[in-house]
């Protein structure tokens, strides 16, 4: 597997992640109108496994999915499962643009964890990105007003979980095949959500089935794109490339759901994105010289 550092290749794979995540945001909002989040997650994992199987078969079958790091896979995917549940719940409580804006604190937690546990260098620009991101979240959530929406806190908790998950993916890519990472994600999350999904099960309508298929496809192969991008650049370089999802998600919320963003959300998102862009602009040359 080619692991030669390449910012253009990382950006190409992240473009795939970006497109799929924008679609899954709308699909998630539509599906939660009818189905419980636990059920959505379970069906997504099972359908995702079916969609991934042809790639597994071509690349050596289940025997090639063996891993020497089962505990890391299990812990990473349980954390990601919890974060994904929180993200879907947040979609039902606050505007799309606000969910994604808060989600973009993920690079903060990824940068901290990657520096602490993966040995990635913490530069002054990465520190600036973290500070601006924290200020941006405070502006969006505005805890001093006493009107914090539970959806905002759930979205923030999900962002922390995603940050931990991404740092663990970066660690896994050092020894694991991309397909192995996605295979274990689907297996672990299917097992984790089986009984909760059975407890709340309602047979989906044709409309809901269509959206679940979209979620399964986008959810599975967006992670494939992310894992591939991680092969070509550090986590703290890859994640900020996702910055376009904030304005595009806000635009989708406005066009599809007539949602309006207040100036605090816009200002907070701008601060978060500024930090991420500073990080991206300065991290890429540093990686190239390594």
Secondary structure, DSSP 8 states (H G I E B T S, - for coil): ------HHHHHHHHHHHHHHHHHHHHHHHHHTTTS-HHHHHHHHHHHHHHHHHHHHHHTT-GGGG--S-HHHHHHHHHHHHHHHHHHHHHHTTS-HHHHHHHHTTHHHHHHHHHHHHS-----HHHHHHHHHHHHHHHHHH-GGGT---HHHHHHHHHHHHHHHHHHHHHHHTTTS-HHHHHHHHHHHHHHHHHHHHHHT-----HHHHHHHHHHHHHHHHHHHHHHHHHHHS-HHHHGGGGGHHHHHHHHHHHHHH-----HHHHHHHHHHHHHHHHHHHHHHHHHHH-
